[in-house]
Amino acid sequence: MFGKEPENQTVQAGQTSIIAQGCKFEGTIEIRGALRIEGEFKGIIATPESLVVGKTGVVHASVKVKNAIVGGQFFGDIVAENKVELQSGSHLEGDITTKRLVIDEGVFFEGKCSMGAGQARGEAAGHVAAASPPPPPAPAGAPSLGPKPTDPVKK
């Protein structure tokens, strides 16, 4: 009753895990919900709902998240399913893969960014090209640009 902890505690989607200012953590983090880093982290972050690197946060990591907001320093790659936001005064060195990117004035960003509704890390560009319709046939009387697949091979 009073003072007794519930036996069955499940993580709610709205919960946030925090690495506070002054804390240093190295390793792999796999959590549900959001992760906020105000201290220092080095390692791998996997599948939080969202990642927030606060103004005092310093992160050296490879990250896969739904959304990321960077206000501090981030060194590494971010793969975000939905959106990455780089806030004014933030510093990011690494590559970003996301559908949406927001960069405020005063951000330092060095790296490359891949964006698009169907893009995900590891997806080959050839898959997108294969889905494109073939070009229309040349008009009658236009010069030939080479043999057609139906032309007989000449020796």
Secondary structure, DSSP 4 states (H G I P E B T S, - for coil): -TTPPPS-----TT-EEEE-TT-EEEEEEE-SSEEEESSEEEEEEE--SEEEE-TT-EEEEEEEEEEEEESSEEES-EEEEEEEEE-TT-EEES-EEESEEEE-TT-EEES-EEE-TT--TT--HHHHHHTSPPPPPPPTTPPP-S--TTSPPP-
